[in-house]
């Protein structure tokens, strides 16, 4: 049975308790919130329960089974905030269709706010600084992520949604030194790196919920943007792995700007320096 929220302890539902979602749910429990969470992995249910999270086994799809439909509604009943942390890779090419039942269930269950975890992958790989205005969420956008953002942010949505576009994720079990180690003839040696540490992901998402900063779209990336060649060579060396090699070319890439997030929420990054961040992965 789903826990009953109280005025001082609103129920938060975290849909997708994986590498990011599980520690986020744990952090929210530590802050005193009643939290429900979903996973597709049966072996994770006990770990979630022991962490104080009400666990649900749930497999999303464009058409939910009767069991999953019931589970989704049970999980969202009484929830005030839904954290939607379902990456497009789980959809196998039908991301918006995958999230349609979630949108419908959130509307039916009276969810008030949605925190949509998105990605800076929505931006074109062009040699310039990207702000939130450089990728607009519309139903006919080229990016499935932008289409999904549009589903949850359109003016007629029955809840207020904040979208957080996270840069590349690093942290425990995601050491950047392993990303390109030993690879050869890699392109774009001078392109800027856009990454964010798990610690800052959790801090940002928790702060948005705590401050009730709804109705925004935010980029979230460390302010440090070393070149690909410089950073990934150093990251591989840090782990004593074979260093990557790059082709000689001047092609650049995008640089993600997260100044709006910093201004609106006042959040201070714990790992704005990526060289320091790699030591904590």
C-alpha positions in Angstrom: 0.0 0.0 0.0 1.3 3.5 -0.9 2.3 5.7 2.0 -0.1 8.5 2.9 1.4 12.0 2.5 1.0 14.6 5.3 1.0 18.4 4.8 4.6 18.7 6.1 5.9 15.6 4.3 4.5 15.4 0.7 4.9 12.2 -1.1 7.4 12.2 -4.0 7.4 9.5 -6.6 10.7 8.8 -8.4 10.0 6.9 -11.6 13.2 5.2 -12.5 15.5 4.3 -9.5 18.7 3.4 -11.3 22.1 5.0 -11.2 20.7 8.5 -10.6 17.2 7.8 -9.4 18.1 5.5 -6.5 20.5 7.9 -4.8 18.1 10.7 -5.5 15.3 8.9 -3.8 17.6 8.1 -0.8 18.6 11.8 -0.6 15.0 12.8 -0.5 14.3 10.3 2.2 17.2 11.8 4.2 15.6 15.2 3.8 12.4 13.9 5.4 10.2 13.3 2.4 8.0 10.2 2.0 9.3 8.7 -1.2 8.0 6.0 -3.5 10.2 4.6 -6.3 10.0 2.3 -9.3 12.5 -0.2 -10.7 12.5 -2.8 -13.4 14.9 -4.9 -11.4 13.3 -7.3 -8.8 16.6 -7.6 -6.9 16.6 -3.9 -6.1 13.3 -3.9 -4.3 14.7 -5.0 -0.9 17.5 -2.4 -1.1 15.0 0.3 -1.8 12.8 -0.7 1.1 15.7 -0.9 3.4 16.6 2.7 2.4 13.1 3.9 3.4 11.7 4.0 -0.1 8.3 2.5 -0.9 9.3 0.2 -3.8 7.3 -0.7 -6.9 8.3 -3.1 -9.7 7.2 -1.4 -12.9 7.9 -1.9 -16.6 6.8 1.0 -18.8 5.6 0.6 -22.3 3.4 2.3 -24.8 0.6 -0.1 -23.7 0.9 -1.1 -20.1 -0.2 -4.5 -18.8 -3.1 -4.4 -16.4 -0.6 -5.1 -13.6 1.7 -2.3 -14.5 -1.2 0.1 -15.0 -2.4 -0.7 -11.5 1.1 -0.4 -10.1 1.6 3.0 -11.8 -1.6 4.4 -10.4 -1.0 3.0 -7.0 2.5 4.6 -6.9 1.2 8.0 -8.0 -1.9 8.1 -5.9 -1.3 10.8 -3.3 1.9 12.0 -4.9 2.5 15.7 -5.1 5.7 15.5 -7.1 6.7 13.1 -9.8 10.4 12.9 -10.7 10.5 11.5 -14.2 13.9 9.8 -14.7 13.3 7.5 -17.6 16.0 7.8 -20.3 15.2 7.5 -24.0 17.4 4.3 -24.2 14.6 2.4 -22.4 12.1 3.2 -25.1 13.8 1.6 -28.1 12.7 4.4 -30.5 9.3 5.2 -29.1 10.1 7.5 -26.2 7.0 9.8 -26.3 4.7 6.8 -26.6 6.5 5.2 -23.6 5.7 8.3 -21.5 2.1 8.8 -22.7 0.7 6.4 -20.0 2.8 8.2 -17.4 1.4 11.6 -18.4 -2.1 10.2 -18.2 -1.7 8.5 -14.9 -0.1 11.6 -13.4 -3.0 13.7 -14.5 -5.6 11.2 -13.2 -3.8 10.8 -9.9 -3.6 14.5 -9.2 0.2 15.0 -9.4 0.9 18.7 -8.9 4.5 19.0 -10.1 6.8 17.1 -12.4 10.6 17.2 -12.4 11.6 15.9 -15.8 15.2 14.7 -16.0 16.4 15.4 -19.6 19.7 15.8 -21.3 21.9 18.4 -23.0 21.9 15.9 -25.9 19.0 18.0 -27.1 21.4 20.6 -28.4 23.0 20.6 -31.8 26.7 19.9 -31.8 27.6 23.3 -33.0 30.7 25.3 -32.0 29.0 27.8 -29.7 27.6 28.3 -26.2 24.2 26.7 -25.7 21.5 28.2 -23.4 18.1 26.8 -22.7 16.6 28.8 -25.5 18.7 27.0 -28.1 16.5 23.9 -28.1 12.8 24.4 -27.9 10.4 21.6 -26.7 7.7 21.1 -29.4 5.6 18.1 -30.4 7.3 18.1 -33.9 10.9 18.6 -32.7 13.6 16.5 -34.3 14.7 15.2 -30.9 12.5 12.6 -29.1 13.6 14.2 -25.8 12.3 17.6 -26.9 9.0 16.0 -28.0 8.8 14.3 -24.5 9.6 17.6 -22.8 6.8 19.2 -24.8 4.3 16.6 -23.6 4.9 17.5 -20.0 5.3 21.3 -20.4 2.5 22.2 -22.7 0.2 25.0 -21.4 -2.7 22.6 -20.9 -0.8 20.2 -18.7 -2.6 19.7 -15.3 0.7 20.1 -13.4 3.7 22.4 -13.4 6.9 21.0 -14.9 10.5 21.8 -14.5 12.9 20.3 -17.0 16.6 19.7 -16.0 18.9 19.0 -19.0 21.8 17.2 -17.4 25.3 17.2 -19.1 27.2 13.9 -19.4 27.0 12.0 -16.1 30.1 11.1 -14.1 30.4 9.7 -10.6 30.6 6.3 -8.9 30.8 3.5 -11.5 31.0 6.2 -14.2 34.6 7.2 -14.1 35.4 9.4 -17.2 38.8 7.9 -17.5 37.2 4.7 -18.8 35.1 6.4 -21.4 37.7 6.7 -24.1 40.7 4.9 -22.6 42.9 3.2 -25.2 40.8 4.4 -28.2 42.6 5.8 -31.2 41.9 8.3 -33.9 39.2 10.1 -31.9 37.7 13.3 -33.5 37.3 16.8 -32.1 40.3 17.0 -29.7 39.7 20.7 -29.1 35.9 20.4 -28.5 34.8 21.4 -25.0 33.8 18.8 -22.5 30.3 19.1 -20.8 29.9 16.9 -17.7 28.3 16.9 -14.3 29.1 14.8 -11.2 26.4 12.8 -9.5 26.8 14.8 -6.3 25.7 17.9 -8.2 22.8 16.1 -10.0 21.4 15.2 -6.6 22.0 18.6 -5.1 20.3 20.4 -8.0 17.3 18.1 -8.2 16.7 18.2 -4.4 17.0 22.0 -4.4 14.4 22.4 -7.1 12.0 20.3 -5.1 12.8 22.1 -1.9 12.5 25.6 -3.4 9.4 24.6 -5.5 11.2 26.0 -8.5 8.5 24.9 -11.0 7.9 26.0 -14.5 11.5 26.3 -15.7 13.9 24.6 -18.1 17.5 24.5 -16.8 20.8 23.3 -18.1 23.0 21.6 -15.5 26.7 21.3 -16.3 30.0 22.0 -14.5 31.4 25.4 -15.5 34.7 23.9 -16.3 35.0 22.9 -20.0 38.4 21.5 -20.8 39.1 20.2 -24.2 38.4 16.5 -25.0 42.0 15.7 -25.6 43.2 17.4 -22.4 40.5 16.0 -20.1 40.2 12.5 -21.3 44.0 12.0 -21.5 44.2 13.2 -17.9 41.3 11.1 -16.8 42.7 7.9 -18.3 46.1 8.7 -16.7 44.4 9.2 -13.3 43.2 5.5 -13.5 46.5 4.3 -15.0 44.7 3.2 -18.2 45.9 3.5 -21.8 45.6 7.1 -22.9 43.3 7.9 -25.9 44.8 9.4 -29.1 43.1 12.0 -31.2 43.3 13.0 -34.8 44.7 16.5 -35.6 41.7 18.7 -36.5 40.3 22.1 -35.4 36.6 21.1 -35.3 35.0 22.4 -32.1 31.7 21.6 -30.4 29.0 23.0 -28.1 29.6 24.4 -24.7 26.7 24.1 -22.2 25.8 27.2 -20.2 24.1 26.6 -16.8 24.0 30.2 -15.6 20.2 30.3 -15.5 20.1 27.4 -13.0 22.7 29.1 -10.8 20.9 32.4 -10.8 17.3 31.0 -10.2 18.2 28.5 -7.5 21.4 29.8 -6.0 22.9 26.4 -6.2 26.7 26.2 -5.8 28.3 23.3 -7.6 30.4 20.9 -5.5 32.4 19.9 -8.5 32.7 22.8 -10.9 36.3 21.7 -11.6 36.2 18.5 -13.7 39.8 17.6 -12.7 38.7 17.5 -9.1 35.4 15.7 -10.0 37.3 12.8 -11.7 39.0 12.1 -8.4 35.6 11.3 -6.9 34.4 8.8 -9.4 
